[in-house]
């Protein structure tokens, strides 16, 4: 295989991993909120809740991207030599 094929496969794998990790962290945040939060209070603060969940999603995406960055860089080095 050449570099382009290796890079495409690596990119797909890393992006899928980042997406799955982000989804798992976001679901964990929702489960935590459902167990700890008072739903009657949250109903009245819908806008604030959506902003908080969106901010949490961005944070999860950032953490997942940072976490998988070393694997991506190692994969690039292997893709060049392979």
Gaussian input, Z-matrix of N, CA and C with variables (Angstrom, degrees):
# hf/3-21g

backbone

0 1
 N
 C     1     B1
 C     2     B2     1     A1
 N     3     B3     2     A2     1     D1
 C     4     B4     3     A3     2     D2
 C     5     B5     4     A4     3     D3
 N     6     B6     5     A5     4     D4
 C     7     B7     6     A6     5     D5
 C     8     B8     7     A7     6     D6
 N     9     B9     8     A8     7     D7
 C    10    B10     9     A9     8     D8
 C    11    B11    10    A10     9     D9
 N    12    B12    11    A11    10    D10
 C    13    B13    12    A12    11    D11
 C    14    B14    13    A13    12    D12
 N    15    B15    14    A14    13    D13
 C    16    B16    15    A15    14    D14
 C    17    B17    16    A16    15    D15
 N    18    B18    17    A17    16    D16
 C    19    B19    18    A18    17    D17
 C    20    B20    19    A19    18    D18
 N    21    B21    20    A20    19    D19
 C    22    B22    21    A21    20    D20
 C    23    B23    22    A22    21    D21
 N    24    B24    23    A23    22    D22
 C    25    B25    24    A24    23    D23
 C    26    B26    25    A25    24    D24
 N    27    B27    26    A26    25    D25
 C    28    B28    27    A27    26    D26
 C    29    B29    28    A28    27    D27
 N    30    B30    29    A29    28    D28
 C    31    B31    30    A30    29    D29
 C    32    B32    31    A31    30    D30
 N    33    B33    32    A32    31    D31
 C    34    B34    33    A33    32    D32
 C    35    B35    34    A34    33    D33
 N    36    B36    35    A35    34    D34
 C    37    B37    36    A36    35    D35
 C    38    B38    37    A37    36    D36
 N    39    B39    38    A38    37    D37
 C    40    B40    39    A39    38    D38
 C    41    B41    40    A40    39    D39
 N    42    B42    41    A41    40    D40
 C    43    B43    42    A42    41    D41
 C    44    B44    43    A43    42    D42
 N    45    B45    44    A44    43    D43
 C    46    B46    45    A45    44    D44
 C    47    B47    46    A46    45    D45
 N    48    B48    47    A47    46    D46
 C    49    B49    48    A48    47    D47
 C    50    B50    49    A49    48    D48
 N    51    B51    50    A50    49    D49
 C    52    B52    51    A51    50    D50
 C    53    B53    52    A52    51    D51
 N    54    B54    53    A53    52    D52
 C    55    B55    54    A54    53    D53
 C    56    B56    55    A55    54    D54
 N    57    B57    56    A56    55    D55
 C    58    B58    57    A57    56    D56
 C    59    B59    58    A58    57    D57
 N    60    B60    59    A59    58    D58
 C    61    B61    60    A60    59    D59
 C    62    B62    61    A61    60    D60
 N    63    B63    62    A62    61    D61
 C    64    B64    63    A63    62    D62
 C    65    B65    64    A64    63    D63
 N    66    B66    65    A65    64    D64
 C    67    B67    66    A66    65    D65
 C    68    B68    67    A67    66    D66
 N    69    B69    68    A68    67    D67
 C    70    B70    69    A69    68    D68
 C    71    B71    70    A70    69    D69
 N    72    B72    71    A71    70    D70
 C    73    B73    72    A72    71    D71
 C    74    B74    73    A73    72    D72
 N    75    B75    74    A74    73    D73
 C    76    B76    75    A75    74    D74
 C    77    B77    76    A76    75    D75
 N    78    B78    77    A77    76    D76
 C    79    B79    78    A78    77    D77
 C    80    B80    79    A79    78    D78
 N    81    B81    80    A80    79    D79
 C    82    B82    81    A81    80    D80
 C    83    B83    82    A82    81    D81
 N    84    B84    83    A83    82    D82
 C    85    B85    84    A84    83    D83
 C    86    B86    85    A85    84    D84
 N    87    B87    86    A86    85    D85
 C    88    B88    87    A87    86    D86
 C    89    B89    88    A88    87    D87
 N    90    B90    89    A89    88    D88
 C    91    B91    90    A90    89    D89
 C    92    B92    91    A91    90    D90
 N    93    B93    92    A92    91    D91
 C    94    B94    93    A93    92    D92
 C    95    B95    94    A94    93    D93
 N    96    B96    95    A95    94    D94
 C    97    B97    96    A96    95    D95
 C    98    B98    97    A97    96    D96
 N    99    B99    98    A98    97    D97
 C   100   B100    99    A99    98    D98
 C   101   B101   100   A100    99    D99
 N   102   B102   101   A101   100   D100
 C   103   B103   102   A102   101   D101
 C   104   B104   103   A103   102   D102
 N   105   B105   104   A104   103   D103
 C   106   B106   105   A105   104   D104
 C   107   B107   106   A106   105   D105
 N   108   B108   107   A107   106   D106
 C   109   B109   108   A108   107   D107
 C   110   B110   109   A109   108   D108
 N   111   B111   110   A110   109   D109
 C   112   B112   111   A111   110   D110
 C   113   B113   112   A112   111   D111
 N   114   B114   113   A113   112   D112
 C   115   B115   114   A114   113   D113
 C   116   B116   115   A115   114   D114
 N   117   B117   116   A116   115   D115
 C   118   B118   117   A117   116   D116
 C   119   B119   118   A118   117   D117
 N   120   B120   119   A119   118   D118
 C   121   B121   120   A120   119   D119
 C   122   B122   121   A121   120   D120
 N   123   B123   122   A122   121   D121
 C   124   B124   123   A123   122   D122
 C   125   B125   124   A124   123   D123
 N   126   B126   125   A125   124   D124
 C   127   B127   126   A126   125   D125
 C   128   B128   127   A127   126   D126
 N   129   B129   128   A128   127   D127
 C   130   B130   129   A129   128   D128
 C   131   B131   130   A130   129   D129
 N   132   B132   131   A131   130   D130
 C   133   B133   132   A132   131   D131
 C   134   B134   133   A133   132   D132
 N   135   B135   134   A134   133   D133
 C   136   B136   135   A135   134   D134
 C   137   B137   136   A136   135   D135
 N   138   B138   137   A137   136   D136
 C   139   B139   138   A138   137   D137
 C   140   B140   139   A139   138   D138
 N   141   B141   140   A140   139   D139
 C   142   B142   141   A141   140   D140
 C   143   B143   142   A142   141   D141
 N   144   B144   143   A143   142   D142
 C   145   B145   144   A144   143   D143
 C   146   B146   145   A145   144   D144
 N   147   B147   146   A146   145   D145
 C   148   B148   147   A147   146   D146
 C   149   B149   148   A148   147   D147
 N   150   B150   149   A149   148   D148
 C   151   B151   150   A150   149   D149
 C   152   B152   151   A151   150   D150
 N   153   B153   152   A152   151   D151
 C   154   B154   153   A153   152   D152
 C   155   B155   154   A154   153   D153
 N   156   B156   155   A155   154   D154
 C   157   B157   156   A156   155   D155
 C   158   B158   157   A157   156   D156
 N   159   B159   158   A158   157   D157
 C   160   B160   159   A159   158   D158
 C   161   B161   160   A160   159   D159
 N   162   B162   161   A161   160   D160
 C   163   B163   162   A162   161   D161
 C   164   B164   163   A163   162   D162
 N   165   B165   164   A164   163   D163
 C   166   B166   165   A165   164   D164
 C   167   B167   166   A166   165   D165
 N   168   B168   167   A167   166   D166
 C   169   B169   168   A168   167   D167
 C   170   B170   169   A169   168   D168
 N   171   B171   170   A170   169   D169
 C   172   B172   171   A171   170   D170
 C   173   B173   172   A172   171   D171
 N   174   B174   173   A173   172   D172
 C   175   B175   174   A174   173   D173
 C   176   B176   175   A175   174   D174
 N   177   B177   176   A176   175   D175
 C   178   B178   177   A177   176   D176
 C   179   B179   178   A178   177   D177
 N   180   B180   179   A179   178   D178
 C   181   B181   180   A180   179   D179
 C   182   B182   181   A181   180   D180
 N   183   B183   182   A182   181   D181
 C   184   B184   183   A183   182   D182
 C   185   B185   184   A184   183   D183
 N   186   B186   185   A185   184   D184
 C   187   B187   186   A186   185   D185
 C   188   B188   187   A187   186   D186
 N   189   B189   188   A188   187   D187
 C   190   B190   189   A189   188   D188
 C   191   B191   190   A190   189   D189
 N   192   B192   191   A191   190   D190
 C   193   B193   192   A192   191   D191
 C   194   B194   193   A193   192   D192
 N   195   B195   194   A194   193   D193
 C   196   B196   195   A195   194   D194
 C   197   B197   196   A196   195   D195
 N   198   B198   197   A197   196   D196
 C   199   B199   198   A198   197   D197
 C   200   B200   199   A199   198   D198
 N   201   B201   200   A200   199   D199
 C   202   B202   201   A201   200   D200
 C   203   B203   202   A202   201   D201
 N   204   B204   203   A203   202   D202
 C   205   B205   204   A204   203   D203
 C   206   B206   205   A205   204   D204
 N   207   B207   206   A206   205   D205
 C   208   B208   207   A207   206   D206
 C   209   B209   208   A208   207   D207
 N   210   B210   209   A209   208   D208
 C   211   B211   210   A210   209   D209
 C   212   B212   211   A211   210   D210
 N   213   B213   212   A212   211   D211
 C   214   B214   213   A213   212   D212
 C   215   B215   214   A214   213   D213
 N   216   B216   215   A215   214   D214
 C   217   B217   216   A216   215   D215
 C   218   B218   217   A217   216   D216
 N   219   B219   218   A218   217   D217
 C   220   B220   219   A219   218   D218
 C   221   B221   220   A220   219   D219
 N   222   B222   221   A221   220   D220
 C   223   B223   222   A222   221   D221
 C   224   B224   223   A223   222   D222
 N   225   B225   224   A224   223   D223
 C   226   B226   225   A225   224   D224
 C   227   B227   226   A226   225   D225
 N   228   B228   227   A227   226   D226
 C   229   B229   228   A228   227   D227
 C   230   B230   229   A229   228   D228
 N   231   B231   230   A230   229   D229
 C   232   B232   231   A231   230   D230
 C   233   B233   232   A232   231   D231
 N   234   B234   233   A233   232   D232
 C   235   B235   234   A234   233   D233
 C   236   B236   235   A235   234   D234
 N   237   B237   236   A236   235   D235
 C   238   B238   237   A237   236   D236
 C   239   B239   238   A238   237   D237
 N   240   B240   239   A239   238   D238
 C   241   B241   240   A240   239   D239
 C   242   B242   241   A241   240   D240
 N   243   B243   242   A242   241   D241
 C   244   B244   243   A243   242   D242
 C   245   B245   244   A244   243   D243

   B1=1.4598
   B2=1.5172
   B3=1.2990
   B4=1.4525
   B5=1.5261
   B6=1.3181
   B7=1.4614
   B8=1.5278
   B9=1.3475
   B10=1.4579
   B11=1.5313
   B12=1.3200
   B13=1.4669
   B14=1.5234
   B15=1.3294
   B16=1.4647
   B17=1.5269
   B18=1.3364
   B19=1.4595
   B20=1.5236
   B21=1.3362
   B22=1.4635
   B23=1.5284
   B24=1.3120
   B25=1.4611
   B26=1.5333
   B27=1.3160
   B28=1.4622
   B29=1.5282
   B30=1.3224
   B31=1.4723
   B32=1.5185
   B33=1.3297
   B34=1.4638
   B35=1.5272
   B36=1.3183
   B37=1.4647
   B38=1.5277
   B39=1.3197
   B40=1.4672
   B41=1.5275
   B42=1.3339
   B43=1.4633
   B44=1.5206
   B45=1.3345
   B46=1.4596
   B47=1.5238
   B48=1.3126
   B49=1.4671
   B50=1.5245
   B51=1.3133
   B52=1.4678
   B53=1.5314
   B54=1.3285
   B55=1.4620
   B56=1.5289
   B57=1.3177
   B58=1.4636
   B59=1.5339
   B60=1.3277
   B61=1.4730
   B62=1.5247
   B63=1.3200
   B64=1.4627
   B65=1.5267
   B66=1.3133
   B67=1.4632
   B68=1.5220
   B69=1.3221
   B70=1.4650
   B71=1.5276
   B72=1.3281
   B73=1.4681
   B74=1.5270
   B75=1.3441
   B76=1.4650
   B77=1.5250
   B78=1.3191
   B79=1.4592
   B80=1.5304
   B81=1.3086
   B82=1.4639
   B83=1.5089
   B84=1.3131
   B85=1.4645
   B86=1.5312
   B87=1.3309
   B88=1.4618
   B89=1.5283
   B90=1.3402
   B91=1.4590
   B92=1.5273
   B93=1.3096
   B94=1.4630
   B95=1.5272
   B96=1.3272
   B97=1.4560
   B98=1.5214
   B99=1.3329
   B100=1.4651
   B101=1.5287
   B102=1.3198
   B103=1.4629
   B104=1.5221
   B105=1.3029
   B106=1.4628
   B107=1.5291
   B108=1.3308
   B109=1.4618
   B110=1.5123
   B111=1.3107
   B112=1.4559
   B113=1.5261
   B114=1.3233
   B115=1.4656
   B116=1.5293
   B117=1.3172
   B118=1.4634
   B119=1.5316
   B120=1.3192
   B121=1.4672
   B122=1.5229
   B123=1.3427
   B124=1.4542
   B125=1.5272
   B126=1.3253
   B127=1.4637
   B128=1.5260
   B129=1.3081
   B130=1.4638
   B131=1.5241
   B132=1.2955
   B133=1.4682
   B134=1.5352
   B135=1.3139
   B136=1.4635
   B137=1.5226
   B138=1.3138
   B139=1.4662
   B140=1.5131
   B141=1.3123
   B142=1.4660
   B143=1.5225
   B144=1.3199
   B145=1.4615
   B146=1.5262
   B147=1.3313
   B148=1.4697
   B149=1.5258
   B150=1.3295
   B151=1.4710
   B152=1.5246
   B153=1.3300
   B154=1.4653
   B155=1.5278
   B156=1.3276
   B157=1.4701
   B158=1.5253
   B159=1.3357
   B160=1.4696
   B161=1.5266
   B162=1.3260
   B163=1.4638
   B164=1.5254
   B165=1.3204
   B166=1.4548
   B167=1.5138
   B168=1.3375
   B169=1.4622
   B170=1.5293
   B171=1.3245
   B172=1.4672
   B173=1.5237
   B174=1.3342
   B175=1.4587
   B176=1.5281
   B177=1.3334
   B178=1.4594
   B179=1.5190
   B180=1.3199
   B181=1.4613
   B182=1.5280
   B183=1.3160
   B184=1.4632
   B185=1.5223
   B186=1.3230
   B187=1.4621
   B188=1.5280
   B189=1.3235
   B190=1.4656
   B191=1.5320
   B192=1.3295
   B193=1.4595
   B194=1.5271
   B195=1.3265
   B196=1.4632
   B197=1.5208
   B198=1.3293
   B199=1.4636
   B200=1.5213
   B201=1.3292
   B202=1.4588
   B203=1.5323
   B204=1.3288
   B205=1.4651
   B206=1.5256
   B207=1.3457
   B208=1.4712
   B209=1.5298
   B210=1.3365
   B211=1.4678
   B212=1.5250
   B213=1.3262
   B214=1.4605
   B215=1.5222
   B216=1.3183
   B217=1.4658
   B218=1.5282
   B219=1.3229
   B220=1.4725
   B221=1.5142
   B222=1.3346
   B223=1.4630
   B224=1.5204
   B225=1.3217
   B226=1.4759
   B227=1.5290
   B228=1.3196
   B229=1.4684
   B230=1.5288
   B231=1.3135
   B232=1.4734
   B233=1.5281
   B234=1.3200
   B235=1.4626
   B236=1.5272
   B237=1.3143
   B238=1.4728
   B239=1.5075
   B240=1.3308
   B241=1.4673
   B242=1.5288
   B243=1.3391
   B244=1.4699
   B245=1.4363
   A1=109.96
   A2=114.77
   A3=118.67
   A4=110.98
   A5=115.34
   A6=120.65
   A7=111.87
   A8=118.10
   A9=120.39
   A10=111.58
   A11=116.96
   A12=119.96
   A13=110.78
   A14=116.34
   A15=119.86
   A16=111.28
   A17=115.86
   A18=120.38
   A19=111.30
   A20=117.48
   A21=120.46
   A22=111.08
   A23=116.27
   A24=119.99
   A25=110.67
   A26=116.86
   A27=121.22
   A28=110.93
   A29=117.08
   A30=121.03
   A31=111.19
   A32=116.74
   A33=119.86
   A34=110.91
   A35=116.07
   A36=120.26
   A37=111.14
   A38=116.93
   A39=120.35
   A40=110.77
   A41=118.36
   A42=120.62
   A43=111.58
   A44=116.97
   A45=119.97
   A46=110.38
   A47=117.10
   A48=121.13
   A49=111.42
   A50=116.93
   A51=121.03
   A52=109.70
   A53=116.77
   A54=120.31
   A55=111.46
   A56=117.11
   A57=120.82
   A58=110.64
   A59=116.91
   A60=120.17
   A61=111.09
   A62=117.25
   A63=121.24
   A64=110.49
   A65=116.46
   A66=120.12
   A67=110.91
   A68=117.52
   A69=120.75
   A70=110.55
   A71=116.93
   A72=119.48
   A73=111.50
   A74=116.85
   A75=120.07
   A76=111.45
   A77=117.00
   A78=120.16
   A79=109.62
   A80=116.94
   A81=120.38
   A82=111.93
   A83=117.07
   A84=121.16
   A85=110.09
   A86=117.76
   A87=121.02
   A88=111.78
   A89=116.85
   A90=120.52
   A91=109.96
   A92=116.79
   A93=121.21
   A94=110.79
   A95=116.16
   A96=120.57
   A97=111.05
   A98=117.35
   A99=120.70
   A100=111.40
   A101=116.91
   A102=119.82
   A103=113.18
   A104=117.16
   A105=121.17
   A106=112.56
   A107=116.15
   A108=119.92
   A109=113.40
   A110=114.97
   A111=122.58
   A112=107.16
   A113=117.01
   A114=121.18
   A115=112.55
   A116=117.81
   A117=118.92
   A118=110.60
   A119=117.24
   A120=121.03
   A121=110.77
   A122=116.68
   A123=120.60
   A124=112.70
   A125=117.78
   A126=121.25
   A127=110.51
   A128=116.35
   A129=120.39
   A130=112.77
   A131=117.44
   A132=121.72
   A133=110.74
   A134=115.86
   A135=121.84
   A136=113.53
   A137=117.12
   A138=120.52
   A139=112.47
   A140=115.45
   A141=120.32
   A142=110.98
   A143=116.00
   A144=120.74
   A145=110.92
   A146=117.46
   A147=120.01
   A148=111.44
   A149=116.77
   A150=119.52
   A151=110.96
   A152=116.43
   A153=120.28
   A154=110.84
   A155=117.02
   A156=119.77
   A157=111.39
   A158=117.17
   A159=120.35
   A160=110.64
   A161=116.64
   A162=120.37
   A163=110.28
   A164=117.46
   A165=121.47
   A166=112.32
   A167=117.18
   A168=121.13
   A169=111.05
   A170=116.49
   A171=119.48
   A172=111.31
   A173=116.74
   A174=120.51
   A175=110.53
   A176=117.37
   A177=121.24
   A178=111.25
   A179=116.58
   A180=120.65
   A181=111.12
   A182=116.68
   A183=121.30
   A184=111.01
   A185=116.91
   A186=121.55
   A187=110.66
   A188=117.37
   A189=120.55
   A190=110.58
   A191=117.40
   A192=120.35
   A193=111.07
   A194=117.15
   A195=120.62
   A196=110.18
   A197=116.63
   A198=120.71
   A199=113.32
   A200=116.96
   A201=120.26
   A202=113.28
   A203=117.95
   A204=120.82
   A205=113.17
   A206=120.33
   A207=118.72
   A208=112.61
   A209=116.98
   A210=119.24
   A211=111.13
   A212=115.94
   A213=119.86
   A214=111.32
   A215=116.92
   A216=120.17
   A217=112.04
   A218=115.97
   A219=119.11
   A220=110.18
   A221=116.04
   A222=120.46
   A223=112.47
   A224=117.84
   A225=120.66
   A226=110.55
   A227=116.21
   A228=119.05
   A229=110.68
   A230=116.27
   A231=120.00
   A232=109.97
   A233=117.95
   A234=121.26
   A235=111.88
   A236=116.24
   A237=120.32
   A238=110.47
   A239=116.28
   A240=118.88
   A241=111.53
   A242=117.54
   A243=120.29
   A244=111.23
   D1=148.75
   D2=178.62
   D3=-95.58
   D4=179.02
   D5=-174.41
   D6=-61.75
   D7=-42.39
   D8=-177.41
   D9=-61.01
   D10=-42.77
   D11=179.69
   D12=-67.00
   D13=-42.23
   D14=177.26
   D15=-62.19
   D16=-41.40
   D17=-179.24
   D18=-66.25
   D19=-42.45
   D20=178.52
   D21=-61.28
   D22=-44.44
   D23=179.76
   D24=-65.45
   D25=-42.75
   D26=178.21
   D27=-62.62
   D28=-45.40
   D29=-179.31
   D30=-61.52
   D31=-45.80
   D32=179.17
   D33=-60.44
   D34=-44.25
   D35=-178.11
   D36=-64.51
   D37=-45.37
   D38=-178.86
   D39=-66.65
   D40=-44.90
   D41=179.91
   D42=-63.58
   D43=-39.03
   D44=176.60
   D45=-64.28
   D46=-41.49
   D47=178.63
   D48=-64.32
   D49=-41.66
   D50=178.13
   D51=-63.68
   D52=-43.02
   D53=179.27
   D54=-62.77
   D55=-45.10
   D56=-179.51
   D57=-64.81
   D58=-43.69
   D59=178.81
   D60=-63.03
   D61=-41.10
   D62=178.62
   D63=-64.25
   D64=-42.48
   D65=179.16
   D66=-63.74
   D67=-42.99
   D68=179.73
   D69=-62.80
   D70=-44.46
   D71=-179.91
   D72=-65.56
   D73=-38.57
   D74=179.61
   D75=-67.70
   D76=-40.88
   D77=176.97
   D78=-63.52
   D79=-40.72
   D80=176.33
   D81=-59.32
   D82=-40.63
   D83=178.55
   D84=-64.86
   D85=-41.80
   D86=179.23
   D87=-65.78
   D88=-40.76
   D89=177.86
   D90=-63.75
   D91=-43.33
   D92=177.25
   D93=-59.55
   D94=-46.22
   D95=-179.85
   D96=-62.85
   D97=-40.43
   D98=-179.86
   D99=-66.42
   D100=-34.61
   D101=-179.16
   D102=-80.07
   D103=-35.04
   D104=-173.96
   D105=-97.65
   D106=-38.01
   D107=-174.02
   D108=-74.80
   D109=154.77
   D110=175.36
   D111=-92.38
   D112=112.24
   D113=-173.76
   D114=-65.23
   D115=-30.72
   D116=179.06
   D117=-66.70
   D118=-34.08
   D119=176.86
   D120=-71.83
   D121=-39.80
   D122=-175.81
   D123=-70.50
   D124=-27.43
   D125=179.91
   D126=-62.43
   D127=-36.55
   D128=-178.21
   D129=-78.92
   D130=-12.37
   D131=-177.79
   D132=-120.24
   D133=49.87
   D134=-176.22
   D135=-60.42
   D136=-44.89
   D137=179.99
   D138=-62.65
   D139=-44.08
   D140=178.29
   D141=-64.27
   D142=-39.28
   D143=179.68
   D144=-63.28
   D145=-45.26
   D146=179.64
   D147=-64.41
   D148=-40.14
   D149=177.31
   D150=-63.13
   D151=-41.27
   D152=179.27
   D153=-65.65
   D154=-41.91
   D155=178.90
   D156=-66.75
   D157=-37.24
   D158=177.81
   D159=-66.64
   D160=-41.19
   D161=176.85
   D162=-63.60
   D163=-41.26
   D164=176.74
   D165=-63.11
   D166=-39.25
   D167=177.18
   D168=-62.95
   D169=-42.55
   D170=177.66
   D171=-63.86
   D172=-40.15
   D173=177.76
   D174=-63.57
   D175=-43.95
   D176=178.40
   D177=-60.57
   D178=-41.81
   D179=178.61
   D180=-63.69
   D181=-40.97
   D182=178.43
   D183=-62.71
   D184=-46.73
   D185=-178.90
   D186=-64.66
   D187=-41.75
   D188=179.16
   D189=-64.76
   D190=-41.64
   D191=179.75
   D192=-65.00
   D193=-41.48
   D194=177.37
   D195=-65.13
   D196=-39.34
   D197=-178.64
   D198=-66.01
   D199=-35.99
   D200=-178.15
   D201=-93.30
   D202=-3.54
   D203=179.72
   D204=-60.40
   D205=-43.34
   D206=177.79
   D207=-61.74
   D208=-38.62
   D209=177.56
   D210=-64.39
   D211=-38.46
   D212=177.69
   D213=-63.81
   D214=-43.92
   D215=-179.57
   D216=-66.79
   D217=-39.80
   D218=176.24
   D219=-65.39
   D220=-41.05
   D221=177.62
   D222=-62.81
   D223=-35.94
   D224=176.33
   D225=-64.69
   D226=-41.37
   D227=179.43
   D228=-64.55
   D229=-38.87
   D230=178.68
   D231=-70.87
   D232=-37.96
   D233=-179.84
   D234=-63.52
   D235=-35.93
   D236=178.61
   D237=-68.09
   D238=-42.69
   D239=-175.49
   D240=-82.88
   D241=-21.39
   D242=-176.14
   D243=-89.12

